[in-house]
């Protein structure tokens, strides 16, 4: 058993991306998290689960207020513009989310205030003086030992922190230290991967300090229910957006209604920079409110470009919209999930990107389907006769790999090991190419060995079908194209398609391609990419 397996015991599955901060348009890091969340959601749907994928935006706080002022907009106007950018990018990336949670929504304010009153009634909120160094970009007080030279933020390294000395309301985080430590011990898989868990344990074991949950002199946010001079701290507000998102549109906005079906969340998917908020503050807040805790928090790594940290000042940012418009959504999805081990830092290089996509999708998979399907049309008029996959010997070189591949890939998806998913499937695809070269179907035809030829072509096309099915959460458009050419009408982009665990088990078996299946016209499913300067 691997530690980062996502165990599911009920037939619902709820997953969240972070609620992204709207100080600027979405970047490649936001796209990366959301691609992964969408892929997991698609795989859970294939397995017959009822899935709720939540994404959205965190829209309050001083940083938003200042950014809007600089651009001559109201904060709401600014948020609305940036939200359109997120929605547009998710459409370009073929993200099939279910709920888009905005922290400026009126029903969210009701949830935040009800939750606040619960925690306040517990005696876990009090007024005190806050002194310290504050990073506006992080919306977080920093300990002096964390700061870089010249009092710069360790995350936003080009930005100096500000000294604050003000009265705030505090949440008694320290009260929950032992309870959190006991919880981490009881549920070691709560924080994944293990490196993130160790990071959190180290932080908590140093001793937790209460954190402020209100701000003064910040107009853009919800007023504190007990003191109109204070605004609720952006993180206390934003984390509750996950709960608000669980409400149906016609639900009265109460915690009881929000938590009735989908809570607790199965998986919070985040970047490692916001780990502390999700793995320490959030569970403590939920403990205070006497609510069940989420199943998992998974913190993935950062992305670099050509080995260097990305930043506007360095002039090496990676525009996700430009990348998708140039190469297509499936290409972007495949590269980031296949080439970067999920959970560790990873790099984008355009040369590597093009080489990987051409090798894996254009050559190994696409060309395999194209040439085999052309032979099926040439030798059998597009309909391979009288071959039953179940009757092919288990010792057959492709069936031998195929019969265990479904289970292997299912396990890898459960571990969020997307690169392992792709590599395992490529073993079968590359074996198919080798098998075609070794069996030489063109020679079998010339020799009149039509029965052997039929089995060869069937075995390859069934293996391509299995590969396409298992890859469909990552490259749904390519999988659709493959399935259409194999004579099926499946649409892997249709969220409403009825799936079941029984159907899933059947589809990940080898030998599903029916006898006498009528195939479609062979066309390239992925065009080779060329390096361009534009």
HULINGI-V6702 format. One record per residue. N is the residue number from 0. PSI is psi in whole degrees, 0 to 359 (999 if undefined). Layout:
n: {N:N}
psi: {PSI:PSI}
//
This chain:
n: {0:1:2:3:4:5:6:7:8:9:10:11:12:13:14:15:16:17:18:19:20:21:22:23:24:25:26:27:28:29:30:31:32:33:34:35:36:37:38:39:40:41:42:43:44:45:46:47:48:49:50:51:52:53:54:55:56:57:58:59:60:61:62:63:64:65:66:67:68:69:70:71:72:73:74:75:76:77:78:79:80:81:82:83:84:85:86:87:88:89:90:91:92:93:94:95:96:97:98:99:100:101:102:103:104:105:106:107:108:109:110:111:112:113:114:115:116:117:118:119:120:121:122:123:124:125:126:127:128:129:130:131:132:133:134:135:136:137:138:139:140:141:142:143:144:145:146:147:148:149:150:151:152:153:154:155:156:157:158:159:160:161:162:163:164:165:166:167:168:169:170:171:172:173:174:175:176:177:178:179:180:181:182:183:184:185:186:187:188:189:190:191:192:193:194:195:196:197:198:199:200:201:202:203:204:205:206:207:208:209:210:211:212:213:214:215:216:217:218:219:220:221:222:223:224:225:226:227:228:229:230:231:232:233:234:235:236:237:238:239:240:241:242:243:244:245:246:247:248:249:250:251:252:253:254:255:256:257:258:259:260:261:262:263:264:265:266:267:268:269:270:271:272:273:274:275:276:277:278:279:280:281:282:283:284:285:286:287:288:289:290:291:292:293:294:295:296:297:298:299:300:301:302:303:304:305:306:307:308:309:310:311:312:313:314:315:316:317:318:319:320:321:322:323:324:325:326:327:328:329:330:331:332:333:334:335:336:337:338:339:340:341:342:343:344:345:346:347:348:349:350:351:352:353:354:355:356:357:358:359:360:361:362:363:364:365:366:367:368:369:370:371:372:373:374:375:376:377:378:379:380:381:382:383:384:385:386:387:388:389:390:391:392:393:394:395:396:397:398:399:400:401:402:403:404:405:406:407:408:409:410:411:412:413:414:415:416:417:418:419:420:421:422:423:424:425:426:427:428:429:430:431:432:433:434:435:436:437:438:439:440:441:442:443:444:445:446:447:448:449:450:451:452:453:454:455:456:457:458:459:460:461:462:463:464:465:466:467:468:469:470:471:472:473:474:475:476:477:478:479:480:481:482:483:484:485:486:487:488:489:490:491:492:493:494:495:496:497:498:499:500:501:502:503:504:505:506:507:508:509:510:511:512:513:514:515:516:517:518:519:520:521:522:523:524:525:526:527:528:529:530:531:532:533}
psi: {134:148:331:25:138:102:135:124:340:172:11:153:117:130:146:146:173:159:108:142:137:31:337:173:156:144:181:331:318:319:319:311:317:324:314:316:318:320:315:316:316:319:320:322:319:325:2:10:150:116:140:110:123:129:185:195:143:112:1:175:167:323:318:317:314:318:316:316:316:327:6:31:163:157:321:319:317:313:316:320:314:322:319:323:319:312:321:317:319:325:316:323:1:41:123:68:162:325:138:107:121:129:355:358:144:324:334:320:321:319:315:315:323:317:316:314:325:312:323:318:335:351:19:9:132:159:135:178:134:122:135:179:127:130:116:324:320:341:53:141:141:143:144:327:340:339:149:180:147:29:47:150:139:341:308:80:344:9:129:145:163:142:131:140:96:161:130:160:140:150:134:70:321:330:334:10:307:322:319:315:320:321:315:324:319:326:73:339:4:319:123:156:182:326:323:322:315:323:314:315:318:315:313:322:341:348:126:141:146:147:149:141:17:161:148:160:26:113:333:91:182:137:145:131:335:357:106:348:351:146:140:131:138:322:323:322:310:318:328:349:334:325:316:322:341:347:139:159:331:7:143:133:83:156:320:314:318:325:2:327:309:344:145:152:137:323:121:118:124:165:154:343:341:25:315:319:320:331:348:298:312:309:326:318:317:322:317:323:4:43:150:152:154:161:315:149:121:120:111:174:184:161:142:168:123:39:1:149:139:145:149:323:333:348:26:33:160:109:114:325:313:319:317:317:332:320:346:154:319:322:316:315:313:312:310:331:329:320:345:121:121:122:338:167:150:164:146:127:127:324:313:318:308:317:317:313:318:317:311:309:319:311:292:310:306:312:326:310:314:311:327:319:323:321:323:322:319:317:335:19:35:21:103:124:140:41:123:116:326:334:352:139:143:335:354:133:329:320:323:320:317:325:335:353:319:315:320:315:322:316:318:319:319:330:359:29:71:323:324:324:307:317:319:319:322:333:315:315:314:326:325:315:318:319:318:315:320:322:341:72:327:325:321:322:314:327:357:16:68:327:316:318:316:318:321:309:319:313:320:313:326:323:322:320:313:318:316:318:313:334:350:328:335:313:71:325:319:318:320:315:319:313:320:317:336:4:15:161:11:144:105:355:359:104:336:356:137:114:162:160:327:317:321:313:321:317:333:5:163:129:20:331:121:157:144:29:134:119:155:183:131:126:151:132:344:114:141:140:146:144:126:161:347:999}
//
